[in-house]
């Protein structure tokens, strides 16, 4: 696979294939559909990493929803979170009085989700919770109210299904660990 900005990575092991991911997305969507029945729900995907998960999740939710995206990042081109979260794109939907579900593909340190929840809470939603396909609990530095989890992952850098290494591998239909040399 190609190099970017002096970094090379190679796929080590596929952790979750397309079928496993699809099954977990349907399971999470069913729970969300049940829990938010009759409520006004706004889904906010965190760009760029959550684009695939957010798209699949919203298609499986059986409720009318409003969809938004916010862009935030804490990795840059590295494999370790900088813990410095930059918000590069804001939402334009009024979330006052609505239920908000913030979508990310992976919760690592929790810093990005925590920062965005604090920011969005100031806009007056009735509730704000998180959903993440992957949970890397061993790396958590701040606890965040994530109500819906998919899979727990080991303390290894993962790519695919929207997640990248130096902006590559987002297009993989599966989630895999990578061996990196930086």
C-alpha positions in Angstrom: 0.0 0.0 0.0 1.1 3.6 -0.6 3.1 5.9 1.5 2.0 9.4 2.7 4.2 12.1 4.2 7.0 9.7 5.0 4.7 7.2 6.8 4.2 3.6 5.8 1.6 1.2 7.1 0.6 -2.3 6.3 -2.5 -4.3 7.2 -1.7 -6.8 10.0 -5.0 -8.4 10.9 -8.6 -8.0 9.9 -10.6 -7.6 13.2 -14.1 -7.1 11.8 -15.2 -8.0 8.3 -18.1 -6.5 6.4 -20.7 -9.0 7.7 -19.7 -8.4 11.3 -19.8 -4.7 10.9 -23.2 -4.8 9.2 -24.7 -7.0 11.9 -23.5 -4.7 14.7 -24.8 -1.6 12.9 -28.2 -3.2 12.5 -28.2 -4.1 16.2 -27.2 -0.6 17.3 -29.8 1.0 15.0 -32.6 -1.2 16.4 -31.7 -0.1 20.0 -31.6 3.5 19.0 -34.9 3.2 17.1 -36.5 1.7 20.2 -35.0 4.2 22.6 -35.8 7.3 20.6 -39.3 6.3 19.4 -41.6 9.4 19.3 -38.7 11.8 20.0 -37.1 14.4 17.7 -33.6 13.0 17.0 -30.6 14.7 15.4 -27.7 12.5 14.3 -24.4 14.3 14.2 -21.5 12.4 12.5 -18.0 13.3 13.3 -16.0 13.8 10.1 -14.1 12.3 8.5 -13.8 9.0 10.3 -17.5 8.4 11.1 -18.8 9.0 7.5 -19.2 5.3 6.7 -20.6 4.3 10.1 -23.0 7.3 10.2 -24.3 6.5 6.7 -24.9 2.9 7.4 -26.4 3.6 10.9 -28.8 6.2 9.7 -30.1 3.9 6.9 -30.9 1.3 9.5 -32.7 3.6 12.0 -36.4 3.2 11.6 -37.3 6.8 12.7 -37.3 10.1 11.0 -34.0 11.8 11.8 -32.2 15.0 11.0 -28.6 14.5 9.9 -25.7 16.8 10.5 -21.9 16.5 10.4 -19.2 18.2 12.4 -15.5 18.0 11.7 -13.1 17.5 14.5 -9.7 15.8 14.7 -7.0 15.0 17.3 -4.7 12.7 15.4 -3.3 14.7 12.4 -1.1 12.2 10.5 0.1 10.3 13.5 -1.1 7.2 15.3 -1.5 8.7 18.8 -4.1 11.3 19.7 -2.7 14.7 20.4 -5.4 15.4 23.0 -5.7 18.8 21.2 -9.1 18.7 19.5 -9.6 21.0 16.5 -13.1 21.7 15.3 -13.0 22.6 11.6 -16.7 22.4 10.6 -19.7 23.4 12.7 -23.3 22.2 12.5 -26.0 24.4 11.0 -29.1 22.7 12.4 -30.8 24.2 15.5 -30.6 21.4 18.1 -32.3 23.4 20.9 -35.0 21.2 22.5 -34.0 18.1 20.5 -32.3 14.8 21.3 -28.8 14.6 19.9 -26.8 11.5 19.1 -23.1 12.1 18.3 -21.7 9.4 16.1 -18.0 8.4 15.9 -16.5 5.2 14.6 -14.0 4.8 17.5 -13.7 6.2 21.0 -10.0 6.1 22.0 -9.0 8.7 24.6 -12.6 10.2 24.6 -11.2 13.7 24.2 -12.8 14.4 20.8 -16.3 13.2 21.9 -16.0 15.0 25.3 -15.0 18.3 23.6 -17.8 18.1 21.1 -20.4 17.1 23.7 -19.5 20.1 25.8 -19.6 22.4 22.7 -23.0 21.1 21.5 -24.5 21.1 25.1 -24.3 24.9 24.9 -26.8 24.8 22.0 -29.6 23.6 24.3 -30.4 20.0 23.3 -32.8 18.0 25.6 -30.2 15.3 25.7 -26.8 14.5 24.1 -25.4 11.0 24.0 -22.8 9.2 21.9 -22.7 6.1 19.7 -19.4 4.5 18.7 -18.8 1.3 16.7 -15.5 0.7 18.4 -14.4 1.2 22.0 -10.7 1.3 22.9 -11.3 1.4 26.7 -7.6 0.9 27.6 -6.8 4.4 26.1 -9.5 6.4 27.8 -8.4 9.6 29.5 -11.8 11.1 29.9 -15.2 9.4 30.5 -17.9 10.3 28.0 -21.6 9.4 28.0 -21.6 6.9 25.1 -24.9 5.1 25.3 -24.3 2.7 22.4 -21.2 0.6 21.8 -20.3 -1.9 19.1 -17.0 -3.8 19.6 -14.2 -3.4 22.0 -10.8 -3.2 20.3 -7.2 -3.9 21.5 -4.7 -1.1 22.1 -3.5 -1.2 18.4 -4.0 1.4 15.7 -6.9 0.4 13.5 -7.9 1.5 10.0 -10.7 1.0 7.5 -14.5 1.6 7.5 -13.8 5.4 7.5 -10.7 5.4 9.8 -7.4 6.3 8.4 -3.6 6.3 8.8 -2.3 9.6 7.3 -5.5 9.9 5.3 -5.3 6.5 3.7 -7.3 3.3 4.2 -10.6 5.0 4.9 -12.1 3.1 1.9 -11.5 -0.4 3.3 -14.8 -2.2 3.9 -13.4 -3.9 7.0 -11.6 -2.8 10.1 -8.0 -4.0 10.6 -4.9 -3.4 12.7 -1.9 -1.9 11.0 1.8 -2.1 11.5 3.3 1.3 11.2 6.8 2.8 10.7 7.0 6.5 11.2 
